[in-house]
Amino acid sequence: MLKLFKINGQSMEPTITSGSYVITLAFSEYNIGDLIVIRINEQFHIVKRITARIDKKYRINSDNKNSSSSLCDYSYSDKSIVGKVIFKYNPQWKFSKITECIKNLLRYNKRYVNGNN
């Protein structure tokens, strides 16, 4: 299922800037390097990058090396992961960048429908 999130904060800059939107898609498995959204509680979600996988637990980190988060000190189970970021949009982008992102989203959707995660 696709889910939309608005990003607040600078921990994932320059990859994702504050004010951007991301769309996630749930997968059965995630890989090191994937950008994911994790549910901390019902009202609070974070976007981070997977840095390690040990058993069924994932270690995460921010992309912004000038920012730190105590939430990166923990390992998260796959049950905490809402999904992998498959689309990101910054309202300041030009239209050509938006169409490129939509094409990428359609490619992900085609792979997902065909069962090729």
C-alpha positions as CSV (number, residue, x, y, z in Angstrom):
1,M,0.0,0.0,0.0
2,L,1.3,3.5,-0.9
3,K,1.5,6.0,1.9
4,L,2.3,9.7,1.8
5,F,4.5,11.6,4.4
6,K,5.5,15.2,4.7
7,I,9.1,15.6,5.9
8,N,10.0,18.0,8.7
9,G,13.6,18.4,9.8
10,Q,17.0,18.4,8.3
11,S,18.3,14.9,9.3
12,M,18.1,13.5,5.7
13,E,19.6,16.5,3.9
14,P,20.7,16.7,1.1
15,T,18.8,13.6,0.0
16,I,15.4,14.8,1.3
17,T,14.9,18.4,2.4
18,S,12.4,19.7,5.0
19,G,9.1,20.4,3.4
20,S,9.4,17.6,0.9
21,Y,6.9,14.8,0.5
22,V,7.7,11.1,0.2
23,I,5.7,8.1,-0.9
24,T,6.4,4.7,0.6
25,L,5.6,1.2,-0.5
26,A,5.7,-1.8,1.8
27,F,8.0,-4.7,0.8
28,S,8.6,-8.0,2.4
29,E,12.3,-7.3,2.8
30,Y,14.6,-4.2,2.8
31,N,18.2,-3.8,1.9
32,I,21.1,-1.8,3.2
33,G,21.0,1.6,1.7
34,D,17.2,1.8,1.3
35,L,15.5,4.9,2.6
36,I,12.6,3.8,4.8
37,V,9.9,5.3,7.0
38,I,9.7,3.9,10.5
39,R,6.7,4.1,12.8
40,I,7.8,5.3,16.2
41,N,4.2,5.6,17.5
42,E,0.8,6.3,15.9
43,Q,1.5,10.0,15.4
44,F,5.3,10.0,14.8
45,H,7.2,8.5,11.9
46,I,10.8,9.1,10.8
47,V,12.6,8.6,7.5
48,K,16.1,7.1,7.7
49,R,18.6,5.0,5.7
50,I,19.3,1.4,6.5
51,T,22.9,0.9,7.4
52,A,22.9,-2.7,8.7
53,R,20.7,-5.8,9.0
54,I,21.2,-8.3,11.7
55,D,18.7,-11.2,11.8
56,K,15.3,-9.4,11.4
57,K,16.5,-6.1,12.9
58,Y,17.6,-3.0,11.0
59,R,20.1,-0.3,12.0
60,I,19.4,3.1,10.6
61,N,21.2,6.5,10.2
62,S,20.6,10.0,9.0
63,D,22.1,11.2,5.7
64,N,23.0,14.6,7.2
65,K,26.4,14.1,9.0
66,N,25.9,17.4,10.9
67,S,22.7,16.1,12.5
68,S,22.3,13.3,15.0
69,S,19.3,11.6,16.4
70,S,19.0,9.3,19.5
71,L,16.4,7.3,17.5
72,C,19.3,6.0,15.4
73,D,20.7,4.3,18.5
74,Y,18.2,1.5,18.3
75,S,17.5,-1.5,16.0
76,Y,14.1,-1.7,14.5
77,S,12.1,-4.8,13.5
78,D,10.5,-5.1,10.1
79,K,7.2,-4.6,11.8
80,S,8.2,-1.0,12.6
81,I,8.9,-0.2,9.0
82,V,6.0,1.4,7.1
83,G,7.8,1.1,3.8
84,K,10.6,2.0,1.4
85,V,10.7,5.5,0.0
86,I,10.0,5.1,-3.7
87,F,9.1,8.7,-4.6
88,K,10.2,12.1,-3.2
89,Y,8.9,15.5,-4.1
90,N,10.1,18.9,-3.1
91,P,7.6,21.7,-3.9
92,Q,10.5,23.8,-5.1
93,W,11.4,21.4,-7.9
94,K,10.7,22.3,-11.5
95,F,8.1,20.4,-13.5
96,S,10.7,18.3,-15.4
97,K,11.9,16.8,-12.1
98,I,8.3,16.0,-11.1
99,T,7.7,14.0,-14.3
100,E,11.0,12.1,-13.8
101,C,9.8,11.1,-10.3
102,I,6.4,10.0,-11.6
103,K,8.1,7.8,-14.2
104,N,10.2,6.2,-11.4
105,L,7.0,5.7,-9.4
106,L,5.4,3.9,-12.3
107,R,8.4,1.7,-12.7
108,Y,8.2,0.7,-9.0
109,N,4.5,0.1,-9.3
110,K,5.0,-2.2,-12.4
111,R,7.6,-4.2,-10.5
112,Y,5.3,-4.5,-7.4
113,V,2.3,-5.6,-9.5
114,N,4.4,-8.2,-11.2
115,G,5.6,-9.5,-7.8
116,N,9.2,-8.6,-8.3
117,N,10.2,-6.8,-5.0
